[in-house]
Each structure stands twice: as structure tokens, then as C-alpha cells.
Amino acid sequence: TGDVDVLGERRALVSAVARGETEVLHIPASELNQVLSEQPVLGDKILNAFIARRELMMQAGFAGLRVIGSETSRHTFQLCEFLARNQVPFTWLKVEDDPAIGALLQDLGVTVDDMPVVAYGDRPLLRRPSLRDLAEQVGLRSPLHAATYDLVIIGAGPAGLAAAVYGSSEGLQTLVLDGSAPGGQAGTSTKIENYLGFPTGITGAELMGRAVLQAQKFGAQFSTPTQVAALDLSGPLPVVRIDGGETARARCVLIATGAEYRRLDVPGRQQFDGLGVYYAATQTELVACEQSDVIVVGAGNSAGQAIMYLRGHTRQVTVLVRNGSLRDSMSSYLAERIEAAENVEVLYHTVVRRILGDERAEAVEIENTQTGERRTLPTAALFSFIGAVPCTDWLPPEIETDRNGFICTGREVAESPNWKLKRRPFAMETTCPGVFAAGDVRVGSTKRVSSAVGEGAMAIKYIHEYLALPQPENLIV
């Protein structure tokens, strides 16, 4: 019994009752990986059954957790977004939609100050839970298993997940830490059509979900949300320091924290983050804007995928492009579809000047940078995809970055005075021996899912070579 959550040691979503004489073979979740490894034919059947059970359960309308809160609550949206990105089944019950919900909460002694509330089976209600509290309740966060890991991966985007699959499958005791959810920006893509092997496309959530399952099959441990506070390089081995006081010591570290979308620097933006201003276009965000007019800012592939998804669920999509072309930064197949879409209007040389609203974003003031004309567009939601900033502000000074914050590796490190060893650094090694970087966070990387996957896999090759070096090779000269 069970489904894909068994591999991640999450709490069971359903229970079972046995009637009559029953013989049960109990395999603890902690020992399931051994069965999958040593009995591959049986292992494939188990995995296929797990995947099929989750799909059938969702198709049957399984409600999962109940998140009860207001559609004008940023905290409620954050909980729903977190559950969706971590592929935890849930139902958002909006108090505005059904007066009976409010009456029920009143009977349970829940006040407005307690909202949002999470109901999970017969467990006590969670009142205004933090993301960490919620993660521990559903089993996303688990205690660290080892005193010293062979490899600690910081960041679970495409690069980190690829490294987790290859590292754990090649015998490295692997720990993956992520501050929000596996998948990174790629996990929010509604359809990736230019990834090798998927001619009809695949959603980012499905692709990243399969990668997580694959890594767990080989024994990789995941912990989410786990915010890394610092990387301590003062001792013989790197030590990853985690918010809350936990530490993870590692023989090697791979930094794959990727990049996050820049925030619009305009009045009103911060007030409406999560309340009409979004950085992903998924079913969770649609709750607030389905069959309404929306605005998308940006002209990269992420913006293009969001536009094509939104055009099928909203009345009108207005696209704001800073320059005069979509094709400067977007794949031609996406640009062609956008230009042909009847309910999509592209405004070139146009930027956002202000976001307006009361409890939620209700309108956006825009400006044509060529004519100086300003006007206000009513909208239910603004989706922002305006370039990326590397997630490296937490790094210690020993790890060198360029002026934009991207991590220097390989050739850049070899020419740096901060490289203190006689040997040349490996291609993806940072200025700290044994600490590697892959994916969007690295200087010179190609900002594509397939490139990040390739870098994550390649990093494992160099990590094996590093671990095989005699110790004198890693002494400072």
C-alpha cells in the first residue's frame, strides 16, 4: 500500500482497513530503497503502483489537506503555493465562498486571528502555521540521517536534482536542501516543449517531480523548507549551517541555488506580492484571476510559457515588453504562438510605473517609453518575469563571485589570486576546494533547463575526481 510519499518518508495521506484473515509483509520506509535496489523487477512494479495510486487518487477528486482562509490573505496564499509546489494534495476553502465555513470555524472556536487554518485528517487544527510547521506536519522536513554526508546539495532546481540522481545512484550519501520546494523556477513552468525526449511537452512540476522520485529511489534525502544560513569553511570539512541550529557536515558541497526573478521596483509592488502580483503562473495563482484580464511583464521563455497557459484560462492577456521585439530573448516557437493568439495583446516599449488597489491589486499604471504616454489598465493579476538575480547573498567571502553575484568556477578560479592550491581547479569548482557550483548560479551558465541538468550531472564527475585525490593535492601551498 502507499504511494510516492513513502519514498520521501512523508506522512501517509490515506489509511486502510483489513477485513478477515490478513497476512501483512511490513517493509519500513527506511528499508524500501534496499528492496528497490536489490530487486529491480519488483522495484519497478512498486514504483509504478505508487505513481498510479497518486494519479488515480487525484483524478478521483481527493481533497487532501484543507487550507481554510481568505482570498485576500497573503499568508493563506503562501501556504497554498508551498503545498502545490511540494506536490502535497490540498483543497483551498475560501471563507468568502461559503458562509457555512465561517459557521463551522466558529463552532470549533477558531477566530479571525487564528486564520488561516489547516485541517489534516484527525490531527489537531493548525492555526496560522508557519511554512516550517506545515512542512513538519506533512513530513517534508525530516531529521538529518548522517554525521557526515559525502555530498550536500544546496538548492533543488534542475541542476541540484540532476546531481542528486547521479550522486545517489553512484553511491554518494546525498542530502538535498531547499528553501522552498524542489524544482526551482523550472518547477513552475506550465509546459516545457524544448526538453529532449518530450515531443508533446511536459509541465515543470511533473518533470521535477519525477526527478525527485528518481533521486529518492536511489536513497537521496530531501529536506524542505530548509533555509541555509551559512557555509562554514573554517574546518577540515565544509559545514552547512541551517536556520534553527541544525548543521550538516560534508565531504563535498554543490551550490545549485539558481536565481530568482527580479522584483519590480515600483510603488505598490511590495504591498501586493501574493495578492495580485505573482512570479509563477500555475493553478494556485489562477484562483484569483480565472476568466479575468491579466498582465504579464517580460519577454523570456518563462514569460512566454506563462502567457500561453494564461491565455487558455483568462479573458485577456496584456504583455508588457521593454524593448521592441519578443524574439530577442524568447524561443521563436513561443513568440509565433503569442503573436497569433487572439486574446493576447503585446505592448512594446512599455513598462510598469505603479500598481494600484485596496486589499488586492486592481490596476496597473503603464508608460510607453518612446512617447511618454501613461495610462491605467484594470487587471486581476500581474505576473512578473523580468530577469533573474543569483541567490548568493548568503555565501562566505571565501567563495568568489562576479560583480553580478554569479559564482566563479573553473577557468575563472584558476586565474584568481584566491585559488591557493598548486593543482588546477576542476571545471565546476569554486575558489574553495571541494565546493562546486552548477546551474543558473554559475558564471557563464546557459539559462535553460537542459543545460542545468547537464551541469548537475557533470558536477558529480568532478566531485568523484576530487574525492579520489590524495590529500596532499588539496593542501594550500
C-alpha positions in Angstrom: 0.0 0.0 0.0 1.0 3.6 0.0 2.1 5.9 -2.9 5.0 8.1 -3.9 5.1 9.8 -0.4 6.5 6.5 1.0 9.9 7.1 -0.7 10.1 10.6 0.8 9.1 9.3 4.3 6.2 11.7 4.3 3.1 11.1 6.4 0.5 8.8 4.8 -2.3 10.5 3.0 -4.8 7.6 3.5 -5.3 4.7 5.8 -6.6 1.2 5.2 -8.8 -1.3 7.0 -8.2 -5.1 6.6 -11.3 -7.4 6.8 -10.9 -11.1 7.6 -7.7 -13.0 7.9 -4.8 -10.9 6.6 -1.1 -11.5 6.2 1.0 -8.4 6.0 4.6 -8.1 5.0 5.8 -4.9 6.6 8.8 -3.1 4.9 9.7 0.0 6.8 10.1 3.1 4.6 13.7 3.4 5.6 14.4 -0.1 4.1 12.4 0.3 1.0 15.3 1.6 -1.0 17.2 -1.6 -0.4 14.3 -3.6 -1.9 14.2 -1.3 -4.9 17.9 -1.7 -5.4 18.3 -5.4 -4.9 15.0 -6.5 -6.6 14.8 -4.3 -9.7 11.8 -6.1 -11.3 9.8 -5.9 -8.1 11.1 -2.4 -7.5 9.7 -1.3 -10.9 6.3 -2.7 -10.0 6.3 -0.9 -6.7 7.2 2.4 -8.2 4.6 2.1 -11.0 2.0 1.2 -8.4 3.0 4.2 -6.3 2.7 6.6 -9.2 -0.6 5.1 -10.4 -2.1 5.3 -7.0 -1.3 9.0 -6.7 -2.7 9.7 -10.2 -5.9 7.8 -9.5 -6.4 9.5 -6.2 -6.1 12.9 -7.7 -8.4 12.0 -10.6 -11.0 10.9 -8.1 -11.1 14.4 -6.5 -9.1 13.6 -3.4 -9.3 16.7 -1.2 -6.1 16.1 0.9 -5.4 18.8 3.4 -7.9 21.6 3.8 -6.5 25.1 3.9 -9.2 27.5 5.2 -8.5 31.2 4.7 -9.4 34.3 2.9 -8.6 35.0 -0.7 -7.2 38.4 0.4 -4.8 36.8 2.9 -1.1 36.7 1.8 -0.4 34.0 4.4 -3.1 31.8 3.0 -1.7 32.1 -0.5 1.8 31.3 0.7 0.6 28.1 2.4 -1.3 27.0 -0.8 1.7 27.9 -3.0 4.0 25.9 -0.8 1.8 22.8 -0.8 1.3 23.0 -4.5 5.0 23.3 -5.3 5.8 20.4 -3.0 3.0 18.3 -4.6 1.1 17.9 -1.4 -2.7 17.3 -2.3 -4.8 20.1 -0.7 -8.1 22.0 -1.1 -8.3 25.7 -0.6 -11.6 26.6 1.2 -12.1 30.3 0.8 -14.2 31.8 3.6 -15.8 34.2 1.1 -17.2 31.4 -1.0 -19.4 29.6 1.6 -20.9 31.1 4.8 -21.1 27.6 6.3 -17.3 27.6 6.5 -17.3 30.5 8.8 -20.1 29.0 11.0 -18.1 25.7 11.2 -14.9 27.6 12.3 -16.9 29.4 14.9 -18.2 26.1 16.3 -14.6 24.9 16.5 -13.5 28.0 18.4 -11.5 29.5 15.5 -11.3 33.3 15.4 -10.3 35.6 12.6 -6.9 36.0 14.4 -6.4 32.2 14.0 -6.7 32.3 10.2 -5.5 30.6 8.0 -6.3 27.2 9.5 -5.0 23.9 8.1 -7.1 20.7 8.7 -5.3 17.4 8.2 -7.2 14.2 8.9 -8.0 13.7 12.6 -5.0 15.7 13.7 -5.4 19.0 15.7 -6.1 22.1 13.6 -3.0 24.1 12.7 -3.7 27.8 13.4 -1.7 30.3 11.4 1.1 27.8 10.8 4.5 28.8 9.5 5.8 27.0 6.4 8.2 25.1 8.7 5.3 24.0 11.0 3.3 22.8 8.0 6.3 21.0 6.5 6.9 19.1 9.7 3.3 18.2 9.9 3.2 16.5 6.5 6.7 15.1 6.7 8.6 17.3 4.3 11.2 18.0 6.9 13.0 15.1 8.4 15.9 14.8 10.8 19.4 14.6 9.2 20.5 11.0 9.0 24.3 11.1 8.9 27.1 12.7 10.9 28.9 13.4 7.6 27.5 13.3 4.1 29.5 12.6 1.0 27.6 15.3 -0.8 25.3 18.1 0.4 23.4 19.8 -2.4 22.1 23.3 -1.6 19.2 24.0 -4.0 16.8 21.6 -5.7 16.3 23.1 -9.1 17.2 21.1 -12.3 20.9 21.2 -11.6 20.6 20.2 -7.9 18.1 17.4 -8.8 20.3 16.0 -11.6 23.2 15.9 -9.2 21.1 14.2 -6.6 20.1 11.5 -9.1 23.6 10.8 -10.3 25.3 11.3 -7.0 23.0 8.9 -5.0 22.9 6.4 -7.9 26.7 6.2 -7.8 26.9 5.5 -4.1 27.3 9.0 -2.6 25.4 9.6 0.6 23.5 12.6 -0.6 21.5 15.3 1.2 19.4 17.9 -0.7 18.4 21.1 1.0 16.0 23.6 -0.5 14.5 26.8 1.0 11.0 26.4 -0.6 10.3 23.4 -2.9 12.1 21.1 -5.4 12.1 22.3 -9.0 13.1 26.0 -8.7 11.8 28.3 -11.4 11.5 25.3 -13.7 9.0 23.7 -11.4 6.5 26.4 -12.0 6.7 26.1 -15.9 3.3 25.1 -17.2 4.7 23.5 -20.3 8.3 22.8 -21.4 8.3 21.8 -25.1 12.0 22.0 -25.9 13.3 19.5 -23.4 14.9 16.4 -25.1 12.6 13.3 -25.1 9.2 15.1 -24.6 7.9 16.0 -28.1 4.5 17.0 -26.8 5.9 18.8 -23.8 5.8 18.3 -20.1 5.0 20.5 -17.1 7.8 21.7 -14.9 6.1 20.2 -11.9 5.8 16.8 -13.5 9.4 16.8 -14.8 10.8 17.9 -11.4 8.5 15.6 -9.5 9.9 12.6 -11.5 13.4 13.7 -10.7 12.7 13.9 -7.0 11.2 10.4 -7.1 14.2 9.1 -9.1 16.7 10.6 -6.6 14.7 9.2 -3.6 14.7 5.8 -5.3 18.5 5.8 -5.0 18.5 6.9 -1.4 18.9 10.7 -1.6 17.5 12.5 1.4 15.5 15.7 0.9 14.6 18.4 3.5 12.2 21.2 2.6 11.8 24.1 3.5 15.4 24.2 4.9 17.0 27.6 4.7 20.8 27.6 4.7 22.1 30.3 7.0 25.8 29.9 6.3 28.5 27.8 4.8 31.3 27.3 7.4 34.7 26.7 5.7 36.9 27.1 8.7 37.4 23.4 9.5 38.8 20.4 7.6 35.3 19.7 6.0 32.7 22.2 5.0 29.8 22.6 7.4 26.4 23.8 6.2 24.6 25.7 8.9 20.8 25.7 8.8 18.3 28.1 10.2 17.1 26.7 13.5 20.6 25.4 14.6 21.0 22.2 12.7 24.3 21.5 10.8 25.3 19.2 8.0 29.0 18.3 7.6 30.0 17.3 4.1 33.0 15.9 2.2 31.8 17.9 -0.8 29.2 20.7 -1.3 27.4 21.6 -4.5 25.8 25.0 -4.7 22.8 24.9 -7.0 20.7 27.7 -5.6 19.9 29.1 -9.1 18.4 32.6 -9.5 15.1 34.2 -8.6 13.1 36.7 -10.6 13.8 40.4 -10.0 11.1 42.3 -8.3 9.5 45.3 -10.0 10.9 48.4 -8.3 7.6 50.4 -8.5 5.2 51.8 -5.9 2.6 49.2 -4.7 4.5 46.1 -5.7 5.6 45.0 -2.3 2.1 45.6 -0.9 0.5 43.3 -3.4 3.1 40.4 -3.6 0.9 37.3 -3.3 -2.2 39.5 -3.5 -2.4 40.0 -7.3 1.4 40.2 -8.1 2.9 36.8 -8.9 6.1 35.2 -10.1 4.6 32.0 -11.4 1.5 31.1 -13.4 0.0 27.9 -12.1 -3.4 26.6 -10.9 -2.7 28.2 -7.5 -2.4 31.7 -8.9 -5.4 31.2 -11.2 -7.7 31.0 -8.2 -7.6 34.8 -8.1 -7.9 35.7 -11.8 -9.5 33.0 -13.8 -11.7 34.4 -16.7 -10.4 37.9 -15.9 -7.9 40.4 -17.5 -4.3 39.8 -16.5 -0.9 41.4 -17.3 2.4 39.6 -18.0 5.7 41.6 -17.7 8.7 40.1 -19.5 9.8 38.6 -22.8 11.8 35.5 -21.9 10.8 31.8 -22.2 9.3 31.7 -18.7 7.1 34.7 -19.6 6.2 33.0 -22.9 5.1 29.8 -21.2 3.1 31.7 -18.7 1.4 33.7 -21.4 0.3 30.6 -23.3 -1.0 29.0 -20.1 -2.9 32.1 -19.0 -4.5 32.7 -22.4 -6.5 29.5 -22.0 -7.8 30.4 -18.6 -8.3 34.2 -18.7 -10.3 36.6 -20.8 -7.4 38.8 -21.9 -3.6 38.7 -21.5 -1.7 42.0 -22.0 2.1 41.6 -22.4 4.4 44.4 -21.5 7.8 44.3 -23.3 10.6 46.8 -22.5 12.1 46.7 -26.0 10.7 46.3 -29.5 10.7 42.5 -30.0 9.8 39.2 -28.4 12.4 37.3 -30.3 15.4 38.9 -28.6 15.1 36.6 -25.6 12.2 34.2 -26.4 12.2 31.0 -28.4 10.7 31.6 -31.8 8.0 28.9 -31.4 6.6 30.7 -28.3 6.8 34.1 -30.0 4.9 32.9 -33.0 2.1 31.4 -30.9 1.8 34.6 -28.8 1.6 36.8 -31.9 -1.1 34.5 -33.3 -3.2 34.4 -30.1 -6.5 36.3 -30.4 -6.8 37.2 -26.7 -3.1 38.3 -26.2 -2.0 41.9 -26.8 1.7 42.8 -26.8 2.7 46.3 -25.9 6.3 47.1 -26.9 8.5 49.8 -25.3 6.2 49.6 -22.3 7.0 49.5 -18.6 5.1 49.4 -15.3 5.1 52.6 -13.3 2.7 51.9 -10.4 0.4 49.1 -9.1 -2.9 50.2 -7.6 -5.5 48.6 -5.4 -7.1 48.3 -2.0 -6.8 44.8 -0.4 -5.6 43.3 -3.7 -4.0 44.6 -6.9 -6.7 46.1 -9.1 -5.0 48.1 -11.8 -1.5 48.9 -13.2 -0.3 52.2 -14.5 2.0 51.8 -17.6 4.1 54.0 -19.7 5.3 53.9 -23.3 9.0 54.8 -23.1 9.1 56.2 -26.6 6.1 58.6 -26.4 5.9 59.1 -22.6 2.2 58.3 -22.7 0.8 56.9 -19.5 -2.4 55.0 -18.9 -4.1 52.8 -16.4 -5.1 49.2 -17.1 -7.6 47.4 -14.8 -6.4 43.9 -14.0 -7.0 41.0 -11.6 -3.3 39.9 -11.5 0.2 40.9 -12.7 2.7 38.2 -13.5 6.3 39.3 -13.4 9.2 37.6 -15.3 11.8 40.3 -15.7 15.2 38.6 -15.4 17.0 36.8 -12.6 19.2 37.6 -9.7 21.5 34.8 -8.4 20.7 33.5 -4.9 24.2 34.0 -3.5 23.9 36.7 -0.8 24.4 34.1 1.9 27.8 32.9 0.6 31.0 33.3 2.7 33.8 35.6 1.3 36.0 32.6 0.5 33.7 31.8 -2.5 34.4 34.3 -5.2 31.5 35.8 -7.3 31.5 38.2 -10.2 30.1 41.8 -9.9 26.6 40.5 -10.5 26.8 37.9 -7.8 27.2 34.7 -10.0 29.7 32.2 -8.7 33.1 31.9 -10.4 34.3 28.4 -11.2 36.9 26.5 -13.2 38.9 28.8 -15.5 37.8 32.0 -13.7 39.0 30.4 -10.5 42.3 29.2 -11.9 43.2 32.9 -12.8 42.1 34.2 -9.4 44.6 35.1 -6.6 42.0 33.5 -4.2 42.9 30.0 -5.6 45.6 28.8 -3.2 46.3 25.2 -4.4 49.0 24.1 -6.7 46.7 21.9 -8.7 44.2 23.4 -11.2 40.6 23.6 -10.1 38.1 21.3 -11.6 35.8 22.8 -14.2 32.9 23.5 -11.8 35.0 24.0 -8.6 34.8 27.3 -6.7 37.6 29.2 -5.0 37.0 26.8 -2.1 38.3 23.3 -2.8 35.6 20.7 -2.6 32.8 23.2 -3.0 31.3 23.2 -6.5 28.6 25.2 -8.3 26.2 24.2 -11.1 23.3 25.7 -13.0 22.0 29.2 -13.2 24.0 30.4 -10.2 27.3 29.8 -12.0 29.1 32.4 -14.1 28.7 31.7 -17.9 25.9 29.1 -17.5 23.2 28.8 -20.1 19.9 29.6 -18.6 18.0 26.6 -19.8 16.6 23.5 -18.0 18.5 21.1 -20.1 21.8 22.9 -19.6 21.3 23.0 -15.8 20.5 19.2 -15.8 23.7 18.6 -17.8 25.8 20.7 -15.4 24.4 18.9 -12.3 25.2 15.6 -13.8 28.7 16.8 -14.9 29.4 18.1 -11.4 29.2 14.6 -10.0 32.0 13.5 -12.3 34.3 16.2 -10.9 33.2 15.5 -7.3 34.2 11.9 -7.7 37.6 13.0 -9.1 38.0 15.4 -6.1 37.2 12.7 -3.6 39.7 10.4 -5.3 42.6 12.9 -4.9 45.3 12.1 -2.3 45.1 14.6 0.5 48.4 16.5 -0.4 46.7 17.6 -3.6 44.2 19.6 -1.6 46.8 21.3 0.8 47.3 25.1 0.4 50.7 25.9 -1.0 
